[in-house]
Amino acid sequence: MLYERWKKVSAGRRDETALRDFASGRRWTFGELFSEGEKCEAKGEIVFPQKHSQEFIFQLLAAWRENKIACPLEVGQLPPNILPPPKNCVHLKSTSATGGAARFVAFTAEQLAADAENIVATMGLRADWPNLGVVSLAHSYGFSNLILPLLLHGVPLILVPAPLPEIIRRAAETEKFLTLAAVPAMWRAWHEAKAIPKNIRLAISAGAPLPLNLEREIFKSCGIKIHNFLGSSECGGIAYDAGETPRTDAALAGTPLQNVNLSLNESGCLIVRSRSVAETYWPEKSVLLGGGIFQSGDLAEIKNGKVFLRGRSGDLINVAGRKISPETIERALLANPRVRECLVFGAPSCDAERTEIIVAVVVSEAIENELKQFLLQTLPAWQLPREWKFVDSLSVNARGKISRADWRARFVEEKPIAFDFRARDEKSELMNEPQKDLATPLSPHRPLAEFYSAPAARQEFVNELFDEAAPDYDWVSGMMSFWSDRFYRKDALRKAGLTDGMKLLDVASGTGLMIKAALELGVNPAQITGVDPSHGMLAQNRERNPATVTLLEGKGEALPCADSTFDFVSMGYALRHVEDLRKLFGEFHRVLRPGGKILILEITRPKSAVALRVMRFYMQKIVPRVGWLRRRNKSTAKLMEYYWATIEECVSPAIILSALEASGFKDVRRTTTGAVLSEYVAVR
């Protein structure tokens, strides 16, 4: 049935573009996609489509054509050892379900087709608004919103290798209009990088609650309304916010999709009735799923045809007999513009009468007391978290989701030491660092023999590399700093205390991006000096900035400047390229006046193993490839490879802080933005 539908779609749109792979630049018409799919063979009784590429589609089509079972898998996921589902089923979705243990959901062809019909009709997916494919094709969200509309309704798909700002921007350039289905974390990253394409005509968010602040900010800055979408692996699409303006209530999921009927059971949980509801859980069946009915664990309220989520039945926190949904507290926290992400859960209390305590894990620049006072404006005191944990990011599980159960288990099993708390004193790391003589050189990283033959050849290699890549450096800097550089430098200088009237020295000034940010803060160009060892970089710098800015050739470890000359010293993303941190910081101290300040911006290797893998893949695979496609400059590609190597091998932040203190600086501290952007500040 599914393959017959595909044959009709591909025949009717034979010469129209069906699929575009941004990474390779390849395109397939519907006719070509059909022909390629015909060549693919389905191996085994169950076919496991994988990869974020055309191969996923070819494997799926082979399974449909040969009447095999399809079970999509995430990249790197091993095929499970599972028995074939009931004979009328053609598809298996992997899900954690409500109990946390991985199991499968079995679908018939008719149920998959019904889900696609409901989504296309409700959201208004169109062939002239291609889908920009950033979410996983194996996940229920990506499969139902990207793959099925392509194959059963002729909605073209553009595959992108990673949801990174520059890639999204570039991938969108060749289309007139687009549909973009993503998750809140992606929308936030694109918004902060000012990378949301202007030609987006339909914006969708699912997978996690969409913060009201984010929805409103994007609508205000881009004029794009993000439509909240609620779905489930067990039944596909459930509810959709079709409004043209931002919601006023974060609990609003939307109205039921076309052909979906919603009601509540006696416990207040959502019941879904639709032709798209799966056949059964597999291999263990459940009374919660089957016969066109799915009994979810979502606590909800239905008012005037609209669905409002109130939490999950199994997540309720019991505080001395009073129950509170963690989502209620999360929504209240996310109303604070300084809170980027948060997760709330209950943990056993040492006071038996209290039963549980409320724990909040927060990504925010705000401090605990500030957030408590904010919550008291909308929540009673007993609903305030007792434990606060501040982190750089909320880690996800193997399925790419933020798991409340996983975070609760970490807290219960390992208590606070399991968390990489931002509030923790980083200087405690120094207890294990051996104290060295200040005359001993302190290199920011080991010699990188894969790039130069010997340590003595490093400086020549770096100078030559930067000279040749100078015309492309601004683009490289943007890619490497996740396009934060367009706003981040200026904000960091402002927070560090740079003001009009100060005399500024920008070390390793490069193409002058830090100087440009300082000028935007009102600093007199005649009061600014830039120093850099690269001729090519200084040439770009001179073109960008006023002639009254002084530009000098020189190294950070031997600054061509008089003692006690400057009020402020800055360095942007260049700490890893010097030879000796102790000499560098000694020079900073020498040229600053008493009370002068320093600001060093740097990209730091993430501590999270998951974040490290993602960043390594981005830096080593995506960035050089995109760089070559865009710039066709071998030196630029080499610079990007070298850039990542220095990040991965750089000494720890604790060692940098220690070296600053040893050089005579006081009030030394490091703050972070996201998981990898570091700001080192200190006073002479």
C-alpha positions as CSV (number, residue, x, y, z in Angstrom):
1,M,0.0,0.0,0.0
2,L,2.8,2.5,0.9
3,Y,4.9,1.6,-2.1
4,E,2.0,1.9,-4.4
5,R,1.3,5.4,-3.0
6,W,5.0,6.3,-3.6
7,K,4.9,5.0,-7.2
8,K,1.9,7.3,-7.9
9,V,3.6,10.3,-6.2
10,S,6.9,9.8,-8.0
11,A,5.2,9.3,-11.4
12,G,3.0,12.4,-11.0
13,R,6.0,14.6,-10.1
14,R,8.7,12.8,-12.1
15,D,10.7,15.8,-13.2
16,E,10.3,17.9,-10.1
17,T,13.1,18.1,-7.4
18,A,12.3,15.6,-4.6
19,L,15.5,15.6,-2.5
20,R,18.6,17.8,-2.1
21,D,21.6,16.8,0.0
22,F,23.3,20.0,1.1
23,A,26.6,18.4,2.2
24,S,27.3,16.8,-1.3
25,G,25.3,19.3,-3.4
26,R,23.4,16.4,-5.1
27,R,19.8,16.6,-6.2
28,W,17.3,13.9,-7.1
29,T,14.0,14.4,-9.0
30,F,11.1,12.2,-7.9
31,G,11.8,10.1,-11.0
32,E,15.5,9.7,-10.1
33,L,14.7,9.0,-6.5
34,F,12.3,6.2,-7.6
35,S,15.0,4.7,-9.9
36,E,17.6,4.7,-7.2
37,G,15.2,3.2,-4.7
38,E,14.5,0.4,-7.2
39,K,18.2,-0.6,-7.2
40,C,18.4,-0.9,-3.4
41,E,17.8,-4.4,-1.8
42,A,16.2,-5.0,1.5
43,K,18.5,-7.3,3.5
44,G,17.0,-9.4,6.3
45,E,13.4,-9.8,7.5
46,I,13.6,-6.5,9.3
47,V,15.3,-3.6,7.5
48,F,17.0,-0.9,9.7
49,P,17.2,2.4,7.8
50,Q,20.0,4.6,9.3
51,K,22.0,7.7,8.5
52,H,20.9,11.2,7.9
53,S,21.2,10.8,4.1
54,Q,19.5,9.5,0.9
55,E,20.6,6.0,2.0
56,F,17.9,6.1,4.8
57,I,15.2,6.7,2.1
58,F,16.5,4.1,-0.3
59,Q,16.6,1.4,2.5
60,L,13.0,2.4,3.6
61,L,11.7,2.2,0.0
62,A,13.4,-1.2,-0.4
63,A,11.5,-2.5,2.7
64,W,8.2,-1.1,1.4
65,R,8.8,-2.6,-2.1
66,E,9.7,-6.1,-0.7
67,N,7.0,-6.1,2.0
68,K,9.7,-6.2,4.8
69,I,9.4,-4.6,8.3
70,A,11.2,-1.2,8.6
71,C,12.7,-0.2,11.9
72,P,14.6,3.1,11.6
73,L,17.6,3.5,13.9
74,E,19.6,6.6,15.0
75,V,23.1,7.0,13.7
76,G,25.4,4.7,15.6
77,Q,22.6,2.6,17.1
78,L,23.1,-1.1,16.9
79,P,20.3,-3.2,15.3
80,P,18.2,-4.8,18.1
81,N,17.5,-8.5,18.3
82,I,13.8,-8.4,18.0
83,L,11.1,-10.7,16.7
84,P,8.9,-9.6,13.7
85,P,5.7,-7.9,14.8
86,P,2.2,-9.1,13.9
87,K,1.7,-9.9,10.2
88,N,-0.4,-6.8,9.4
89,C,2.4,-4.5,10.7
90,V,5.0,-2.9,8.5
91,H,6.9,-0.5,10.7
92,L,8.5,-0.4,14.2
93,K,9.3,2.7,16.1
94,S,11.7,2.7,19.1
95,T,10.4,4.5,22.1
96,S,11.2,4.9,25.8
97,A,7.4,5.0,26.4
98,T,6.2,6.1,29.9
99,G,8.1,3.6,31.9
100,G,11.6,4.6,30.7
101,A,12.6,1.2,29.3
102,A,13.1,1.1,25.6
103,R,10.5,-0.8,23.6
104,F,8.9,-0.7,20.2
105,V,5.7,0.5,18.7
106,A,4.2,-1.5,15.8
107,F,2.3,0.2,12.9
108,T,0.3,-0.9,10.0
109,A,0.7,0.8,6.6
110,E,-2.7,2.4,7.0
111,Q,-1.8,3.9,10.4
112,L,1.4,5.5,9.0
113,A,-0.4,6.9,6.1
114,A,-3.1,8.3,8.3
115,D,-0.5,10.1,10.5
116,A,1.0,11.7,7.4
117,E,-2.4,12.8,6.1
118,N,-3.3,14.4,9.5
119,I,0.0,16.3,9.7
120,V,0.0,17.5,6.1
121,A,-3.7,18.6,6.2
122,T,-3.4,20.3,9.6
123,M,-0.1,22.1,9.2
124,G,-0.6,22.9,5.5
125,L,2.7,21.3,4.3
126,R,3.2,22.3,0.6
127,A,5.3,21.1,-2.3
128,D,6.5,24.6,-2.9
129,W,7.7,25.0,0.7
130,P,10.3,22.2,0.9
131,N,11.1,20.8,4.3
132,L,14.6,21.7,5.7
133,G,15.6,18.4,7.3
134,V,17.5,19.0,10.5
135,V,15.8,16.6,13.0
136,S,16.6,12.9,13.0
137,L,14.9,10.9,10.2
138,A,14.7,7.9,12.5
139,H,12.9,9.7,15.3
140,S,9.1,9.7,15.1
141,Y,9.0,13.5,14.7
142,G,11.4,13.5,11.7
143,F,9.9,10.4,10.1
144,S,6.3,11.8,10.2
145,N,7.1,15.4,9.3
146,L,9.9,14.8,6.8
147,I,10.0,11.3,5.3
148,L,6.3,10.5,5.0
149,P,5.3,13.9,3.5
150,L,8.1,13.4,0.9
151,L,7.2,9.9,-0.1
152,L,3.4,10.0,0.3
153,H,2.5,13.6,-0.5
154,G,5.4,14.9,-2.7
155,V,6.7,17.5,-0.2
156,P,10.4,17.9,-1.2
157,L,13.2,17.5,1.4
158,I,16.5,19.2,1.9
159,L,18.9,17.2,4.1
160,V,21.5,19.2,6.1
161,P,24.4,17.4,7.9
162,A,24.0,19.3,11.2
163,P,21.7,22.0,12.7
164,L,24.4,24.6,12.9
165,P,23.7,28.3,12.2
166,E,25.8,28.8,9.1
167,I,24.8,25.5,7.6
168,I,21.1,26.4,8.0
169,R,21.7,29.8,6.6
170,R,23.5,28.4,3.5
171,A,21.1,25.6,2.9
172,A,18.1,28.0,2.8
173,E,19.7,30.3,0.3
174,T,18.7,28.5,-2.8
175,E,15.0,28.1,-2.0
176,K,12.3,30.8,-2.3
177,F,10.2,29.5,0.7
178,L,10.8,26.8,3.3
179,T,9.3,24.8,6.1
180,L,11.5,24.2,9.1
181,A,10.6,21.7,11.8
182,A,13.0,21.7,14.7
183,V,13.2,21.5,18.5
184,P,13.4,24.4,21.0
185,A,17.2,24.2,21.5
186,M,17.8,24.6,17.8
187,W,15.4,27.5,17.5
188,R,17.3,29.2,20.4
189,A,20.7,28.6,18.9
190,W,19.6,30.0,15.5
191,H,17.9,33.0,17.1
192,E,21.0,33.9,19.2
193,A,23.2,33.6,16.1
194,K,20.7,35.6,14.0
195,A,20.6,32.7,11.6
196,I,16.9,32.1,11.2
197,P,16.4,32.2,7.4
198,K,14.0,35.0,6.3
199,N,12.4,32.7,3.8
200,I,10.9,30.4,6.4
201,R,7.1,30.3,5.8
202,L,6.2,27.5,8.3
203,A,8.1,27.1,11.5
204,I,7.4,24.1,13.8
205,S,8.7,23.1,17.2
206,A,8.3,19.8,19.0
207,G,10.2,17.4,21.2
208,A,10.3,19.6,24.3
209,P,8.3,22.5,25.7
210,L,8.7,25.7,23.6
211,P,9.5,28.6,26.1
212,L,7.2,31.5,25.7
213,N,10.0,34.0,25.8
214,L,11.8,32.4,22.9
215,E,8.6,32.2,20.9
216,R,7.9,35.9,21.5
217,E,11.5,37.0,20.8
218,I,11.6,35.2,17.5
219,F,8.3,36.6,16.5
220,K,9.4,40.1,17.4
221,S,12.8,40.0,15.7
222,C,12.0,37.9,12.6
223,G,8.2,38.1,12.3
224,I,8.1,34.3,12.3
225,K,5.5,32.5,14.4
226,I,6.8,29.2,15.7
227,H,3.9,26.6,15.8
228,N,4.0,24.3,18.8
229,F,3.4,20.7,18.0
230,L,2.6,17.8,20.3
231,G,3.1,14.3,19.1
232,S,3.9,10.8,20.4
233,S,5.7,7.7,19.0
234,E,2.5,5.7,19.8
235,C,0.1,7.8,17.7
236,G,1.9,10.4,15.7
237,G,0.6,13.9,15.7
238,I,-1.8,14.9,18.6
239,A,-2.2,18.7,18.8
240,Y,-0.9,21.7,16.9
241,D,-0.9,25.4,17.6
242,A,-2.1,27.0,14.4
243,G,-2.3,30.5,15.8
244,E,-0.7,33.4,13.9
245,T,0.7,35.1,17.0
246,P,2.7,33.8,20.0
247,R,0.8,32.0,22.7
248,T,0.0,33.6,26.0
249,D,0.1,30.4,28.0
250,A,3.1,28.1,27.9
251,A,0.9,25.1,28.7
252,L,-1.1,25.5,25.5
253,A,-0.2,22.6,23.1
254,G,-2.7,23.6,20.5
255,T,-5.9,22.1,19.1
256,P,-6.3,18.5,18.0
257,L,-5.0,17.6,14.5
258,Q,-7.5,16.9,11.9
259,N,-9.0,13.4,12.3
260,V,-7.7,13.2,15.9
261,N,-10.2,13.0,18.8
262,L,-9.0,13.9,22.3
263,S,-10.5,13.3,25.8
264,L,-9.4,12.8,29.4
265,N,-9.6,9.7,31.6
266,E,-10.6,9.8,35.2
267,S,-7.1,10.6,36.2
268,G,-6.9,13.6,33.9
269,C,-4.6,12.0,31.4
270,L,-5.0,12.5,27.7
271,I,-6.7,9.8,25.6
272,V,-6.0,9.9,21.8
273,R,-8.4,8.3,19.3
274,S,-7.3,8.3,15.7
275,R,-6.7,6.1,12.6
276,S,-3.0,7.0,13.2
277,V,-2.8,5.3,16.6
278,A,-0.3,2.3,16.5
279,E,-1.4,-1.3,16.5
280,T,0.4,-2.4,19.6
281,Y,3.6,-2.2,21.8
282,W,6.1,-4.8,20.8
283,P,7.1,-7.4,21.9
284,E,5.1,-6.8,25.1
285,K,1.6,-5.6,24.5
286,S,-0.3,-3.1,26.8
287,V,-3.9,-2.2,27.4
288,L,-2.8,1.5,27.0
289,L,-2.3,1.1,23.2
290,G,-4.5,-0.6,20.6
291,G,-7.8,-0.6,18.9
292,G,-7.3,3.0,17.7
293,I,-6.9,4.3,21.2
294,F,-3.7,5.5,23.0
295,Q,-4.0,6.3,26.7
296,S,-1.1,8.7,27.4
297,G,0.6,9.7,30.6
298,D,0.1,13.4,29.9
299,L,-1.9,15.2,32.4
300,A,-4.0,17.7,30.5
301,E,-7.0,20.1,30.4
302,I,-9.2,20.6,27.4
303,K,-10.9,24.0,27.3
304,N,-12.8,25.4,24.3
305,G,-11.3,22.8,22.1
306,K,-7.7,23.7,23.1
307,V,-5.3,21.3,24.9
308,F,-3.3,22.5,27.9
309,L,-0.6,20.2,29.3
310,R,-0.3,20.0,33.0
311,G,2.6,17.6,33.4
312,R,3.0,13.8,33.4
313,S,1.2,11.5,35.9
314,G,4.4,9.7,36.8
315,D,6.5,12.8,37.3
316,L,4.3,14.4,40.0
317,I,6.4,15.5,43.0
318,N,5.0,14.6,46.5
319,V,6.0,17.3,49.0
320,A,4.6,16.4,52.4
321,G,1.4,15.1,50.8
322,R,0.9,18.0,48.4
323,K,1.5,17.2,44.7
324,I,3.1,19.5,42.1
325,S,3.9,18.9,38.5
326,P,7.5,19.7,37.6
327,E,6.3,21.3,34.4
328,T,4.5,24.0,36.4
329,I,7.8,25.0,38.0
330,E,9.7,24.8,34.8
331,R,7.2,27.1,33.0
332,A,7.5,29.6,35.8
333,L,11.3,29.5,35.6
334,L,11.4,29.8,31.8
335,A,9.3,33.0,32.1
336,N,12.6,34.6,33.4
337,P,14.5,35.9,30.4
338,R,17.8,35.0,32.1
339,V,16.9,31.3,32.2
340,R,17.9,29.4,29.0
341,E,17.0,25.9,30.1
342,C,15.8,24.1,33.2
343,L,14.7,20.7,34.4
344,V,12.8,20.1,37.7
345,F,12.3,16.7,39.4
346,G,11.6,15.2,42.8
347,A,14.2,13.4,44.9
348,P,13.9,11.5,48.2
349,S,14.0,13.8,51.2
350,C,16.0,13.0,54.3
351,D,12.9,14.1,56.2
352,A,10.5,11.2,55.9
353,E,7.5,13.4,56.6
354,R,8.4,15.6,53.7
355,T,8.6,12.6,51.3
356,E,10.4,14.4,48.4
357,I,12.3,17.6,47.8
358,I,12.1,19.7,44.6
359,V,15.4,19.8,42.6
360,A,16.0,22.4,39.8
361,V,18.8,22.0,37.3
362,V,19.2,25.4,35.6
363,V,21.1,26.9,32.7
364,S,21.2,30.6,33.7
365,E,23.3,33.6,34.5
366,A,21.0,34.4,37.4
367,I,21.8,33.3,40.9
368,E,19.7,31.1,43.2
369,N,18.3,33.9,45.4
370,E,17.3,35.9,42.3
371,L,15.4,33.0,40.8
372,K,13.7,32.2,44.2
373,Q,12.4,35.7,44.4
374,F,11.2,35.6,40.8
375,L,9.3,32.3,41.4
376,L,7.6,33.7,44.6
377,Q,5.8,36.2,42.3
378,T,3.8,33.3,40.8
379,L,4.3,30.2,43.0
380,P,3.6,29.4,46.6
381,A,6.7,29.0,48.8
382,W,6.3,25.2,49.2
383,Q,6.7,24.8,45.4
384,L,10.1,26.5,45.3
385,P,13.0,24.1,44.7
386,R,15.1,23.2,47.7
387,E,18.1,22.1,45.7
388,W,19.5,24.3,42.9
389,K,22.1,23.0,40.4
390,F,23.6,25.4,37.9
391,V,25.1,23.8,34.8
392,D,26.4,24.9,31.4
393,S,23.9,22.7,29.5
394,L,21.3,20.0,30.0
395,S,22.8,16.7,28.8
396,V,20.6,14.4,26.7
397,N,20.2,10.6,26.7
398,A,21.0,8.3,23.9
399,R,17.8,9.2,22.1
400,G,18.7,12.8,22.1
401,K,16.1,13.7,24.8
402,I,16.4,15.4,28.2
403,S,15.4,12.6,30.5
404,R,14.0,13.6,33.9
405,A,14.5,10.0,35.1
406,D,18.2,10.1,34.1
407,W,18.8,13.4,35.9
408,R,16.9,12.1,39.0
409,A,19.0,8.9,39.0
410,R,22.2,10.9,38.9
411,F,21.2,13.0,41.8
412,V,20.0,10.1,43.9
413,E,23.0,7.9,43.2
414,E,25.9,10.4,43.2
415,K,24.5,13.4,44.9
416,P,26.1,16.8,44.0
417,I,29.5,15.4,42.9
418,A,27.8,14.0,39.8
419,F,27.1,17.5,38.4
420,D,29.5,19.7,36.6
421,F,28.2,22.8,38.5
422,R,29.0,26.2,37.1
423,A,28.7,27.6,40.6
424,R,31.5,25.4,41.8
425,D,34.9,27.1,42.5
426,E,37.0,26.3,39.5
427,K,40.1,27.2,41.5
428,S,39.7,24.0,43.5
429,E,41.2,22.2,40.5
430,L,44.4,23.9,41.2
431,M,45.0,21.9,44.4
432,N,46.3,19.1,42.2
433,E,48.3,21.3,39.9
434,P,52.1,21.3,40.7
435,Q,53.5,24.8,41.3
436,K,56.2,25.7,38.8
437,D,58.8,28.3,38.5
438,L,57.6,31.4,36.7
439,A,60.6,31.2,34.3
440,T,59.5,27.8,33.1
441,P,57.6,28.2,29.8
442,L,53.9,27.3,29.9
443,S,52.7,26.3,26.4
444,P,49.0,26.3,25.8
445,H,49.1,22.9,24.3
446,R,51.5,20.1,23.3
447,P,53.6,20.4,20.1
448,L,51.2,19.4,17.2
449,A,53.6,17.3,15.1
450,E,50.8,16.6,12.6
451,F,51.0,20.3,11.6
452,Y,54.7,21.3,12.0
453,S,57.9,19.3,12.2
454,A,59.3,20.7,15.5
455,P,58.3,23.1,18.3
456,A,60.7,25.7,16.8
457,A,58.8,25.6,13.5
458,R,55.5,26.4,15.2
459,Q,55.6,30.2,15.0
460,E,56.5,30.2,11.3
461,F,53.8,27.7,10.5
462,V,51.1,29.7,12.4
463,N,52.2,33.0,10.8
464,E,52.1,31.6,7.3
465,L,48.8,29.9,7.9
466,F,47.1,33.0,9.2
467,D,48.7,35.1,6.4
468,E,47.2,32.9,3.7
469,A,43.8,32.5,5.4
470,A,43.4,36.1,6.4
471,P,40.8,37.0,3.7
472,D,38.6,34.2,5.0
473,Y,39.3,34.6,8.7
474,D,36.1,36.4,9.6
475,W,34.1,33.6,8.2
476,V,36.2,31.0,9.9
477,S,35.9,32.8,13.3
478,G,32.1,32.8,12.8
479,M,31.9,29.1,12.1
480,M,34.2,28.2,14.9
481,S,32.5,30.4,17.5
482,F,29.0,29.2,16.3
483,W,28.4,32.7,14.9
484,S,28.3,34.2,18.4
485,D,31.1,36.6,17.4
486,R,28.5,39.0,15.8
487,F,27.2,40.0,19.2
488,Y,29.4,38.2,21.8
489,R,32.6,40.3,21.6
490,K,30.8,43.5,22.2
491,D,28.8,42.2,25.1
492,A,31.8,40.6,26.7
493,L,33.9,43.8,26.5
494,R,31.0,45.7,28.0
495,K,30.6,43.3,30.9
496,A,34.3,43.3,31.5
497,G,34.2,47.1,32.0
498,L,35.5,48.6,28.8
499,T,34.1,52.2,28.4
500,D,34.7,55.3,26.4
501,G,37.9,57.2,27.6
502,M,39.9,54.0,28.2
503,K,43.1,53.3,26.3
504,L,42.8,49.8,24.7
505,L,45.4,47.3,23.6
506,D,44.0,44.4,21.5
507,V,46.6,41.6,21.4
508,A,46.6,39.1,18.5
509,S,44.2,41.6,16.9
510,G,43.8,39.6,13.7
511,T,41.3,41.2,11.3
512,G,40.2,43.6,14.0
513,L,36.9,42.1,15.1
514,M,37.6,43.0,18.8
515,I,38.6,46.5,17.8
516,K,35.3,46.8,15.8
517,A,33.4,45.8,18.9
518,A,35.2,48.3,21.0
519,L,34.4,51.1,18.5
520,E,30.8,50.1,18.7
521,L,31.0,50.7,22.5
522,G,32.2,54.3,21.9
523,V,35.9,53.9,22.5
524,N,37.9,56.6,20.6
525,P,39.8,55.0,17.7
526,A,42.9,57.1,18.5
527,Q,43.0,55.4,21.9
528,I,43.1,51.9,20.4
529,T,46.2,49.9,19.5
530,G,46.2,46.5,17.9
531,V,49.2,44.0,17.8
532,D,49.4,40.9,15.6
533,P,52.4,38.9,14.1
534,S,50.6,38.3,10.8
535,H,51.0,40.6,7.9
536,G,47.9,39.3,6.2
537,M,45.8,39.8,9.3
538,L,47.0,43.3,9.8
539,A,46.1,44.1,6.2
540,Q,42.6,43.0,6.8
541,N,42.5,44.9,10.0
542,R,43.6,48.2,8.3
543,E,40.8,47.8,5.8
544,R,38.1,47.4,8.4
545,N,39.0,50.0,11.0
546,P,39.6,53.8,11.0
547,A,43.1,55.0,10.1
548,T,43.5,56.6,13.6
549,V,43.7,53.1,15.1
550,T,47.3,52.2,15.7
551,L,48.3,48.8,14.3
552,L,51.7,47.2,15.2
553,E,53.4,44.0,14.1
554,G,54.4,42.0,17.1
555,K,53.9,38.9,19.4
556,G,52.0,38.8,22.6
557,E,55.0,37.5,24.5
558,A,57.1,40.6,23.5
559,L,54.7,43.5,23.1
560,P,56.1,46.6,21.3
561,C,54.5,48.9,23.9
562,A,55.8,50.9,26.9
563,D,55.1,50.0,30.5
564,S,51.9,51.1,32.2
565,T,50.3,52.5,29.0
566,F,46.9,51.0,28.7
567,D,43.7,50.8,30.8
568,F,42.4,47.6,29.1
569,V,43.9,44.6,27.3
570,S,41.8,42.3,25.2
571,M,42.5,39.1,23.3
572,G,39.9,37.2,21.2
573,Y,40.3,33.5,20.5
574,A,44.1,33.6,20.2
575,L,45.3,32.3,23.6
576,R,45.9,28.9,22.0
577,H,48.2,30.3,19.4
578,V,51.0,31.8,21.6
579,E,54.2,30.0,22.7
580,D,54.3,30.8,26.4
581,L,51.3,31.8,28.6
582,R,53.5,33.0,31.4
583,K,55.4,35.4,29.2
584,L,52.1,36.5,27.6
585,F,50.4,37.3,31.0
586,G,53.6,39.0,32.2
587,E,53.5,41.3,29.2
588,F,49.8,42.0,29.8
589,H,50.7,43.0,33.4
590,R,53.6,45.2,32.3
591,V,51.7,47.3,29.8
592,L,48.7,47.8,32.0
593,R,48.3,50.7,34.4
594,P,47.5,49.9,38.0
595,G,43.8,49.0,38.1
596,G,43.8,48.1,34.4
597,K,41.7,45.2,33.3
598,I,42.1,42.3,30.9
599,L,39.5,40.2,28.9
600,I,40.5,37.0,27.2
601,L,37.9,35.2,25.0
602,E,38.5,31.6,24.2
603,I,36.8,28.4,23.0
604,T,37.2,25.7,25.6
605,R,37.0,22.0,25.2
606,P,33.6,20.9,26.7
607,K,33.6,18.6,29.7
608,S,30.5,16.6,28.7
609,A,31.5,13.5,26.7
610,V,28.4,14.0,24.5
611,A,29.1,17.6,23.9
612,L,32.7,16.8,23.1
613,R,31.7,14.2,20.5
614,V,29.2,16.6,18.9
615,M,31.8,19.5,18.8
616,R,34.6,17.2,17.5
617,F,32.3,16.0,14.7
618,Y,31.3,19.6,13.9
619,M,34.9,21.0,13.9
620,Q,36.6,18.1,12.2
621,K,34.0,17.0,9.7
622,I,31.4,19.7,9.1
623,V,33.3,22.9,9.3
624,P,36.3,22.0,7.0
625,R,33.8,20.5,4.5
626,V,31.6,23.5,4.5
627,G,34.7,25.8,4.4
628,W,36.0,24.1,1.3
629,L,32.6,24.2,-0.4
630,R,32.3,27.9,0.3
631,R,35.9,29.2,0.1
632,R,37.9,26.7,-2.0
633,N,41.0,27.8,-0.1
634,K,43.2,24.9,1.2
635,S,44.8,27.2,3.8
636,T,41.4,28.1,5.2
637,A,40.5,24.4,5.5
638,K,43.9,23.7,7.2
639,L,43.4,26.7,9.5
640,M,40.0,25.1,10.6
641,E,41.7,21.8,11.3
642,Y,44.5,23.4,13.3
643,Y,41.9,25.5,15.2
644,W,40.2,22.4,16.5
645,A,43.4,20.6,17.3
646,T,44.5,23.6,19.6
647,I,41.0,23.6,21.3
648,E,41.1,19.9,22.0
649,E,44.7,20.0,23.3
650,C,44.6,23.3,25.2
651,V,45.5,23.3,28.9
652,S,42.6,23.4,31.4
653,P,40.9,26.7,32.5
654,A,42.2,26.1,36.0
655,I,45.8,26.2,34.7
656,I,45.1,29.5,32.8
657,L,43.6,31.0,35.9
658,S,46.6,29.9,38.0
659,A,49.0,31.4,35.5
660,L,47.1,34.8,35.6
661,E,47.3,34.9,39.4
662,A,51.0,33.9,39.4
663,S,51.6,36.9,37.0
664,G,50.3,39.3,39.6
665,F,46.7,39.7,38.6
666,K,43.9,39.9,41.1
667,D,40.1,39.3,41.0
668,V,40.9,36.5,38.5
669,R,37.8,34.7,37.3
670,R,36.3,32.8,34.4
671,T,32.7,32.9,33.3
672,T,31.1,30.8,30.5
673,T,28.5,31.2,27.9
674,G,27.1,27.9,26.7
675,A,29.3,24.9,27.2
676,V,32.4,26.1,25.3
677,L,32.7,29.9,25.3
678,S,35.0,31.2,28.1
679,E,35.7,34.7,29.3
680,Y,38.8,35.2,31.5
681,V,38.8,38.6,33.3
682,A,41.3,40.0,35.8
683,V,42.6,43.3,37.3
684,R,46.2,44.6,37.4
